[in-house]
Amino acid sequence: MGDRKNIPLPSSTYELIIICVDTAHPGNLGAICRTMLNYGYNKLRLVNPNCSPDDVEARNRAKHAGDILDNVEIYATLIESISDCGLVVGTSGKREVGTKTSFRHYCFPWDLSNKFEQHSGKIALIFGGEGTGLSTDDLQACDFLTTLPTWEGYPIANLSHSINAFLYQLHSDRVKLQQGNDAGLPNIVPLDKSISPQLRETFLKAVQDFSAACLGNKERKSSIKNSLTRMVMMSAPTEDEVTRLIGGLIDATTSLQFANNDENWKKDRRRRIE
């Protein structure tokens, strides 16, 4: 389940490159690779790393994302690592306090997708080392800064967790726009919860027949019909869910009619759903 590499990576208008400066822990490095591939990104650059991509712990933590470690690019300086990028974005949890900020002007992760979609080239998203973050000089090299909406009482996130949060946001926005229309984003978890008018009518008829076959007076039958209809329709079911529910309702109605000696159980109970 974790290694279906026959599926291509999702497409974007831009090419995202994750750049990590002064990464020290091989476990974090491996976790970064894993979370990158989880969200369909595979371009990683390291600046002055203090651990090796060949470290056993990095390989173990990367799991099926070992190819990212195989192809990682290593640079001596941040300036060298961003020389081919058209947009450079730095990350930091060290926020200036007060309404007047002189340097750390931030946006949140949910603003990044719209900004990134305006670019067609390489975009660098830069993260600092564990315990230090990006230096002032590194932040000065960035076009703008972004930060996670962490609690101000403890704002600094673990490096791999921070990358996960940013990539989750970017990829989730990509899924909302492209799922089902991109070979890298198959429509496995349906985003469209609507059902066709024809299927709705079939469902309502199945509910009507079921409630009519139930025991009790007219008021009870009406209450069953209304409650069942409201519960299902308020849950925003998919077409597949409604289709299966209709089949169950038809079976239940047929059984009730048979048990009640209602001759309707013999009549065309299997309606075709188109």
C-alpha positions in Angstrom: 0.0 0.0 0.0 2.9 2.4 0.6 4.7 1.9 -2.7 2.6 2.5 -5.8 5.2 4.3 -7.8 3.4 3.5 -11.1 1.2 6.5 -10.3 2.9 9.7 -11.5 3.5 12.7 -9.2 0.7 15.3 -9.4 1.3 18.2 -11.7 1.6 21.9 -10.8 2.1 25.1 -12.7 5.3 25.5 -10.7 8.2 23.2 -9.6 8.5 23.2 -5.8 12.0 22.7 -4.3 12.4 22.1 -0.6 15.7 23.5 0.7 16.9 22.6 4.1 19.8 24.6 5.7 22.1 23.1 8.3 20.0 19.9 8.8 21.6 18.0 11.7 19.5 14.9 12.4 19.4 12.0 10.0 16.0 10.9 11.4 14.6 14.3 10.5 16.1 14.1 7.0 14.5 10.7 6.4 11.1 12.0 7.7 11.4 15.0 5.5 11.8 12.8 2.4 8.8 10.6 3.5 6.5 13.5 4.0 7.6 15.1 0.7 6.6 11.9 -1.2 3.4 11.6 0.8 2.3 14.8 -0.8 3.7 14.3 -4.2 6.9 16.4 -4.1 10.4 15.0 -4.7 12.9 17.9 -5.2 15.2 18.3 -2.1 18.3 20.4 -1.7 20.5 20.5 1.4 22.7 23.4 2.3 25.7 22.6 4.5 24.1 19.5 6.0 25.5 18.1 9.2 24.2 14.6 8.4 24.5 12.3 5.4 21.8 11.2 3.0 23.4 7.7 3.2 22.9 7.5 7.0 21.1 4.3 7.9 18.6 6.2 10.1 17.8 8.6 7.3 17.2 5.7 5.0 15.0 3.8 7.5 12.9 6.9 8.2 12.5 7.7 4.5 10.9 4.3 3.9 9.8 4.3 0.2 11.1 7.8 -0.4 14.7 6.7 -0.6 14.9 8.0 -4.2 14.7 11.5 -2.9 17.9 10.8 -0.8 19.5 9.3 -3.9 18.8 12.4 -5.9 19.3 15.1 -3.2 21.4 18.1 -4.3 23.9 19.4 -1.8 25.2 23.0 -1.7 27.7 24.9 0.3 25.7 28.1 0.6 22.0 29.1 0.4 22.7 31.6 -2.4 24.1 28.8 -4.6 21.1 26.6 -3.9 18.5 29.2 -5.0 20.4 30.6 -8.1 18.0 28.9 -10.6 14.8 29.7 -8.7 12.3 32.4 -9.7 10.7 32.7 -6.3 12.4 32.2 -2.9 10.2 31.8 0.3 11.6 31.5 3.8 10.0 29.9 6.7 10.3 30.9 10.4 8.4 30.6 13.7 10.2 33.6 15.2 7.6 36.3 14.8 7.9 40.0 15.7 5.5 41.1 18.4 3.5 44.2 17.8 1.7 45.9 14.9 4.8 47.5 13.4 7.1 44.9 11.9 10.3 46.0 10.3 11.6 42.7 8.9 9.5 39.6 9.5 6.5 40.2 7.2 4.7 36.8 7.0 1.9 35.1 5.2 0.2 31.8 6.3 0.4 28.5 4.4 -3.1 28.8 3.0 -2.0 32.0 1.1 0.9 30.2 -0.6 -1.0 28.2 -3.2 -2.5 31.3 -4.9 0.9 33.0 -4.8 2.7 29.9 -6.2 0.2 29.4 -9.0 1.2 32.7 -10.5 4.7 31.2 -11.2 5.7 28.6 -13.8 9.3 28.1 -12.8 11.1 26.8 -9.8 10.0 27.9 -6.4 12.3 27.4 -3.3 10.6 26.9 0.1 13.4 27.2 2.7 13.7 25.7 6.2 16.4 26.3 8.8 18.2 23.8 10.9 16.8 22.1 14.1 17.1 24.4 17.1 18.4 27.4 15.1 16.0 28.1 12.2 17.1 30.4 9.4 19.7 33.1 10.2 18.9 36.7 9.6 21.2 36.6 6.5 19.3 33.6 5.1 16.0 35.3 5.7 17.3 38.4 3.9 17.9 36.3 0.8 14.2 35.4 0.6 11.6 37.2 -1.4 9.0 36.9 1.4 8.4 34.9 4.5 5.8 32.4 5.7 5.0 31.0 9.1 2.7 28.3 10.6 -0.3 29.3 12.6 1.3 27.8 15.7 0.3 28.9 19.3 2.4 31.9 20.2 3.2 30.3 23.6 5.2 27.6 21.8 5.5 28.6 18.1 8.6 26.6 17.0 7.7 23.3 15.3 9.9 20.3 14.7 11.6 20.6 11.3 9.9 17.6 9.6 6.6 18.4 11.2 6.8 22.0 9.8 7.6 20.7 6.3 4.6 18.3 6.6 2.3 21.2 7.6 3.3 23.3 4.6 3.2 20.5 2.1 -0.2 19.3 3.4 -1.6 22.7 2.7 -0.1 23.0 -0.7 -1.1 19.5 -1.8 -4.7 19.7 -0.3 -5.3 22.8 -2.4 -4.0 20.9 -5.4 -6.3 18.0 -4.7 -9.3 20.3 -4.4 -8.6 21.8 -7.9 -7.2 18.8 -9.8 -8.4 15.5 -8.4 -9.9 13.3 -11.1 -8.4 15.5 -13.8 -4.7 14.7 -13.1 -3.1 11.2 -13.5 -1.3 11.8 -10.3 -4.5 12.5 -8.4 -7.0 9.7 -9.0 -10.5 10.2 -7.8 -10.3 7.6 -5.0 -11.9 9.7 -2.3 -14.8 11.5 -4.0 -14.9 15.3 -3.6 -18.3 15.6 -5.3 -21.0 14.7 -2.8 -24.0 15.6 -5.1 -26.3 13.0 -6.6 -28.2 13.3 -9.9 -31.9 14.3 -9.9 -32.8 10.9 -11.4 -31.0 9.0 -8.6 -32.7 11.3 -6.0 -36.1 10.4 -7.4 -35.3 6.7 -7.3 -34.1 7.0 -3.7 -37.2 8.9 -2.6 -39.4 6.2 -4.2 -37.5 3.5 -2.4 -38.0 5.3 0.9 -41.7 5.8 0.2 -42.2 2.1 -0.6 -40.2 1.0 2.4 -42.1 3.2 4.9 -45.4 2.1 3.3 -44.5 -1.5 4.0 -43.7 -0.9 7.6 -46.2 -1.8 10.3 -48.2 0.9 12.1 -50.6 3.7 11.3 -50.2 6.4 8.7 -48.5 8.8 11.1 -45.8 6.2 12.0 -45.2 5.4 8.3 -44.8 9.1 7.5 -42.5 9.6 10.4 -40.2 6.8 9.2 -40.2 8.2 5.6 -39.4 11.7 6.7 -36.7 10.7 9.2 -34.9 8.4 6.8 -35.0 10.9 4.0 -33.7 13.8 6.2 -30.9 11.7 7.7 -29.6 10.5 4.4 -29.9 13.7 2.4 -28.4 15.8 5.2 -25.3 13.6 5.2 -24.5 14.6 1.6 -24.0 11.0 0.4 -22.2 10.0 -2.8 -24.0 8.4 -5.7 -22.4 5.1 -4.9 -23.6 5.2 -1.3 -27.2 6.1 -2.4 -27.2 3.4 -5.0 -26.2 0.7 -2.4 -28.8 2.1 0.0 -31.5 1.9 -2.6 -30.7 -1.8 -3.1 -31.0 -2.4 0.6 -34.2 -0.6 0.9 -35.7 -2.6 -2.0 -34.6 -5.8 -0.3 -36.1 -4.7 3.0 -39.4 -3.6 1.4 -39.7 -6.9 -0.5 -39.2 -8.9 2.7 -41.7 -6.8 4.6 -44.3 -7.2 1.8 -43.7 -10.9 1.7 -44.1 -11.2 5.5 -47.3 -9.2 5.4 -48.7 -11.3 2.5 -48.6 -8.2 0.3 -48.7 -9.4 -3.3 -46.6 -6.3 -4.3 -43.5 -8.2 -3.3 -43.8 -10.1 -6.6 -43.9 -7.0 -8.8 -40.8 -5.5 -10.5 -38.9 -4.9 -7.3 -35.6 -4.5 -9.0 -35.6 -1.0 -10.6 -32.8 -0.1 -12.8 -30.8 2.9 -11.7 -29.4 5.0 -14.5 
